[in-house]
Amino acid sequence: MKKLSVKTKLTGWLTLLMLLLASLLLAFLLSVSRKVAFETAISQLSQVVQSNLDQLDVSGSRFELGSDFSFYRNGVSTLIYSQKEALLAGQIPVFFAGGEAFRDRIIRKVPAEKGQYLVVDVWIPMERDNGIWVRGILEAPEDTLLVRNLFLVAFIALPFFIALVALGSYLIIKRAFRPLDHITETAVAINEAKDLFRRIHLPSGSDEFCRLADTFDELFGRLERSFEAEKQFAADASHELRTPISIIKGACEYAKKYDETAEERQETISMIYRQTLKMSDLISKLLSMTRLEQGTEPAHMKALDFGELLHSVCEAQSYDHDRLVLAIPEQIIVIADSVLLSQLVQNLIENAFKYGKPEGHVWVSLERDEKEILLRVRDDGIGIPAEEQEKIWKRFYQVDASHSKEGGAGLGLALVQQIARLHGGYMTLESGPDSGSTFALHLPAAAKTEKNEESIKKN
Ligand code: ADP
């Protein structure tokens, strides 16, 4: 049964159900028709006997039969017996045994040599305790005949009927399941041909199959987009890595042939070093992003003083401190992974210096209200046009590659956004061409509890 298809199972079930229904109907018909036939026979017998009784004229010890008295009418034989049960008039049906005892006005079934008879007797009293019996006899409707006729009809009609039900159900179910076959075929084709562009595209409707097909189409769309994004990511990553490698290779070949003085060699080494730093930065960002995405390295969240973290990032990095303006209050506690949060801050401050005015300033401020903790990193640099502001968060996106300063590959802000989301926060940007940019990190405010304070002290 397990191996049968749903279509076959449904067809089988419907056919079986119809067979059961047809049998029940047959049994019901049989019992009703038996009852009706029997009741018709009884009323026929009563009517004929009664009309003959109406034709019977009794006076004294004599009786006379009227002109409409009939000894045989509508299958009913009427007989007249004396008080001593001797047949006076009428003819006993051939297969009816005459010995049936007389019982006044009781209609009953009497078995005979062949079949059954319905019998009724009526006692007509006459003078001097004398009287006569009027007996009505009618052949009872034969059960076997009725059953035989019904079964004959059933056995001829039923197989046709059941075959029709089976065929009809199969065709209807097959038609109803066609969209499912189409969905399966498309999924198989996508899997086998790796053709992510294919869609099911069922004609629009609101049944379950249409909704399923629409959901699958949406799923295939998302798969296609994420597959394309992965492809693009791999292409961009290899391109970004290949560039510094080709520069290093070219520089080495050139140095081997032409660098003669110590200064020339020093210059080549510096260039190779810068490219190596760029590669190392790119690889570490790529690794961080992949780890965050796949969750292979869980973030170590703990309560920490955000102000302290900002100070230590600024001290550790060789920023131009004359241009860096800090407005960082004490005791702003945040639940975060210190390494990731430092990475986020570093990226924002580095960008502010990179894309700020050469002699301009970078403002870093921190504040907290009931709901959130807000870190702002502002510069007075080139700014970002409105139409680019959505795109800069994408991996490898650079507003203008020629504008993007050395060392960048367009991964910094994608990583920043990923880290913000991991901390339950989000990034916003206010910027315009030549009016500077303000990048803001919004984090949910951590409750300032004793437990948090304690855990900060321990760290
Ligand atoms: P990159 O490594 O190129 O700096 P990011 O992801 O950090 O990559 O930034 C993406 C792009 O957004 C940059 O190439 C630059 O064009 C733009 N950008 C980022 N920060 C600033 C800023 N403070 N001012 C102006 N443009 C910026």
Residues whose N, C-alpha, C, O or C-beta is under 5 A from the ligand:
A	BS01	ADP	N351 A352 Y355 G383 I384 I392 Y397 Q398 V399 D400 S404 G407 G408 A409 G410 L411 G412 L413 A414 S437
